[in-house]
Amino acid sequence: MENSISDLKKLISLPVIVAALGYFVDIYDLQLFGIVRIPSLEALGLNSTEVDAVGKDIINLQMIGLLLGGILWGTLGDKKGRLSVLFGSIITYSIANILCGFVPQIHFMNQVEAYKWLRFLAGIGLAGELGAGITLVSEVLPPNLRAKGTSLVAGVGLLGAVVANYTVKLSGDWTIAYFVGGGMGIALLLLRVGVI
């Protein structure tokens, strides 16, 4: 009984909770464009044919960003440490998401092009969160709890997709959903500072 209470305390420790919330925000942001793709691109003046073509381009750019970000953050994590990677990735995707919310107000360049490159930048940022978070959980938990800890992180993370969907529905505005995602990233950054 005493062992199970001790194990539970370790599983719900601040580093594990923050890693789980990090993955939650990661999945929220990763799924967000798929949820707001049609309304956001229609709001930028595209017709249904253009929405399909441009939507595919943006998803492809976001995925390329994830691929390049995985390489970038993995390399930086080995050289600079996981905490700096966590901070760098959170700042990158939070700023990219907040700026996605301001896309309709961009007038110095093509709004659709700006949207594409911001999602690419968000993809780069999103790639660093999970690897660094899981590694951190594995380092702070004893070997017998690592599988449970990583499962907890993954389970909480998957709720991010559900919350993204409800955020869009309840707010009624795709730009607000991006602001919420960016705001959660900034809040997560402050929590990470607390973990240090």
C-alpha positions as CSV (number, residue, x, y, z in Angstrom):
1,M,0.0,0.0,0.0
2,E,2.8,2.4,1.0
3,N,4.7,1.5,-2.2
4,S,1.7,2.2,-4.4
5,I,1.1,5.6,-2.8
6,S,4.8,6.4,-3.3
7,D,4.6,5.3,-6.9
8,L,1.5,7.4,-7.5
9,K,3.2,10.5,-6.0
10,K,6.1,10.0,-8.4
11,L,3.8,9.5,-11.4
12,I,1.9,12.8,-10.7
13,S,5.1,14.8,-9.9
14,L,5.5,18.2,-11.5
15,P,7.9,17.1,-14.3
16,V,5.5,14.3,-15.4
17,I,2.5,16.6,-15.3
18,V,4.4,19.3,-17.3
19,A,5.5,16.8,-19.9
20,A,1.9,15.6,-20.2
21,L,0.6,19.1,-20.6
22,G,3.4,19.8,-23.1
23,Y,2.2,16.9,-25.3
24,F,-1.4,18.0,-24.8
25,V,-0.5,21.5,-26.3
26,D,1.6,19.8,-29.0
27,I,-1.3,17.6,-30.2
28,Y,-3.7,20.6,-29.9
29,D,-1.5,22.6,-32.2
30,L,-0.7,19.8,-34.5
31,Q,-4.4,19.0,-35.1
32,L,-5.6,22.6,-35.2
33,F,-5.0,23.3,-38.9
34,G,-6.8,20.2,-39.9
35,I,-9.8,21.4,-37.9
36,V,-9.8,25.0,-39.2
37,R,-8.5,24.3,-42.7
38,I,-11.7,25.0,-44.6
39,P,-13.0,28.0,-42.6
40,S,-9.6,29.7,-42.3
41,L,-8.8,29.4,-46.0
42,E,-12.3,30.4,-47.0
43,A,-11.9,33.5,-44.7
44,L,-8.8,34.3,-46.7
45,G,-10.9,34.4,-49.9
46,L,-10.2,31.1,-51.5
47,N,-12.8,29.1,-53.3
48,S,-13.4,25.3,-52.7
49,T,-10.9,24.2,-55.3
50,E,-8.2,26.5,-54.0
51,V,-9.0,25.4,-50.4
52,D,-8.2,21.8,-51.3
53,A,-5.0,22.6,-53.1
54,V,-3.7,25.2,-50.7
55,G,-4.8,23.0,-47.7
56,K,-2.7,20.1,-49.0
57,D,0.3,22.5,-49.5
58,I,0.0,23.8,-45.9
59,I,-0.3,20.3,-44.4
60,N,2.7,19.2,-46.5
61,L,4.7,22.2,-45.3
62,Q,3.7,21.5,-41.7
63,M,4.9,17.9,-42.0
64,I,8.2,18.9,-43.6
65,G,8.6,21.3,-40.7
66,L,8.0,18.4,-38.3
67,L,10.6,16.3,-40.1
68,L,13.2,19.1,-40.2
69,G,12.4,20.1,-36.6
70,G,12.9,16.6,-35.4
71,I,16.4,16.6,-36.8
72,L,17.1,20.2,-35.6
73,W,15.9,19.7,-32.0
74,G,17.4,16.3,-31.7
75,T,20.8,17.7,-32.7
76,L,20.4,20.7,-30.5
77,G,19.3,18.5,-27.6
78,D,22.5,16.5,-27.8
79,K,24.6,19.7,-27.9
80,K,22.7,22.2,-25.7
81,G,20.6,19.9,-23.5
82,R,16.9,19.0,-23.4
83,L,15.7,22.0,-21.4
84,S,17.0,24.5,-23.9
85,V,15.3,22.4,-26.7
86,L,12.0,22.4,-24.8
87,F,12.2,26.2,-24.3
88,G,13.2,26.8,-28.0
89,S,10.5,24.5,-29.4
90,I,7.7,25.9,-27.2
91,I,8.7,29.5,-28.0
92,T,8.8,28.6,-31.8
93,Y,5.4,27.0,-32.0
94,S,3.7,29.4,-29.6
95,I,4.8,32.5,-31.6
96,A,3.9,30.7,-34.9
97,N,0.4,29.9,-33.6
98,I,-0.2,33.4,-32.3
99,L,0.9,34.8,-35.6
100,C,-1.5,32.4,-37.4
101,G,-4.3,34.1,-35.5
102,F,-3.2,37.4,-37.0
103,V,-3.0,36.2,-40.6
104,P,-6.2,38.1,-41.6
105,Q,-4.6,41.3,-40.5
106,I,-1.4,40.8,-42.6
107,H,-1.3,43.3,-45.5
108,F,2.4,43.5,-46.2
109,M,2.5,40.2,-48.0
110,N,0.1,37.5,-49.4
111,Q,-1.9,36.2,-46.5
112,V,-2.1,32.6,-47.8
113,E,1.7,32.5,-48.2
114,A,2.2,33.9,-44.7
115,Y,-0.2,31.2,-43.4
116,K,1.8,28.5,-45.2
117,W,5.1,29.6,-43.8
118,L,3.8,30.1,-40.3
119,R,2.4,26.5,-40.3
120,F,5.9,25.3,-41.5
121,L,7.5,27.2,-38.6
122,A,4.9,25.7,-36.2
123,G,5.8,22.3,-37.5
124,I,9.4,22.9,-36.7
125,G,8.6,24.0,-33.2
126,L,6.1,21.1,-32.5
127,A,8.8,18.5,-33.3
128,G,10.8,19.3,-30.2
129,E,8.2,18.8,-27.6
130,L,7.5,15.1,-27.4
131,G,11.0,13.8,-27.6
132,A,12.4,16.1,-24.9
133,G,9.3,15.6,-22.7
134,I,9.5,11.8,-22.8
135,T,13.2,11.8,-22.2
136,L,12.7,14.1,-19.2
137,V,10.0,11.7,-17.8
138,S,12.3,8.7,-18.3
139,E,15.1,10.5,-16.4
140,V,13.0,11.5,-13.4
141,L,11.0,8.3,-12.9
142,P,12.5,5.0,-11.6
143,P,12.7,2.2,-14.2
144,N,9.5,0.4,-12.9
145,L,7.4,3.5,-13.5
146,R,8.8,4.7,-16.9
147,A,6.2,2.9,-19.0
148,K,3.3,4.2,-16.9
149,G,4.8,7.7,-17.0
150,T,5.1,7.7,-20.8
151,S,1.6,6.2,-21.1
152,L,0.3,9.0,-18.9
153,V,2.0,11.6,-21.1
154,A,0.6,10.1,-24.2
155,G,-3.0,9.7,-22.8
156,V,-3.1,13.3,-21.6
157,G,-1.6,14.5,-24.9
158,L,-4.3,12.8,-27.0
159,L,-6.9,14.9,-25.2
160,G,-5.4,17.9,-27.0
161,A,-7.1,16.9,-30.2
162,V,-10.5,16.8,-28.4
163,V,-9.9,20.2,-26.8
164,A,-8.8,21.7,-30.1
165,N,-12.1,20.6,-31.7
166,Y,-14.2,22.0,-28.9
167,T,-12.2,25.2,-28.8
168,V,-13.0,25.9,-32.4
169,K,-16.7,25.0,-32.0
170,L,-17.1,27.0,-28.8
171,S,-15.2,30.1,-29.9
172,G,-16.8,30.2,-33.4
173,D,-13.6,31.8,-34.8
174,W,-10.6,30.0,-36.1
175,T,-8.2,32.8,-35.1
176,I,-9.2,32.5,-31.5
177,A,-8.3,28.8,-31.6
178,Y,-4.8,29.8,-32.7
179,F,-4.5,32.4,-29.9
180,V,-5.6,29.8,-27.4
181,G,-3.0,27.4,-28.7
182,G,-0.2,30.0,-28.5
183,G,-1.4,31.1,-25.1
184,M,-1.3,27.6,-23.8
185,G,2.3,27.3,-25.1
186,I,3.3,30.5,-23.3
187,A,1.6,29.2,-20.1
188,L,3.5,25.9,-20.5
189,L,6.8,27.7,-20.9
190,L,6.2,29.4,-17.5
191,L,5.4,26.0,-16.0
192,R,8.7,24.6,-17.5
193,V,10.6,27.4,-15.8
194,G,8.9,26.3,-12.5
195,V,10.1,22.7,-13.2
196,I,13.7,23.9,-13.4
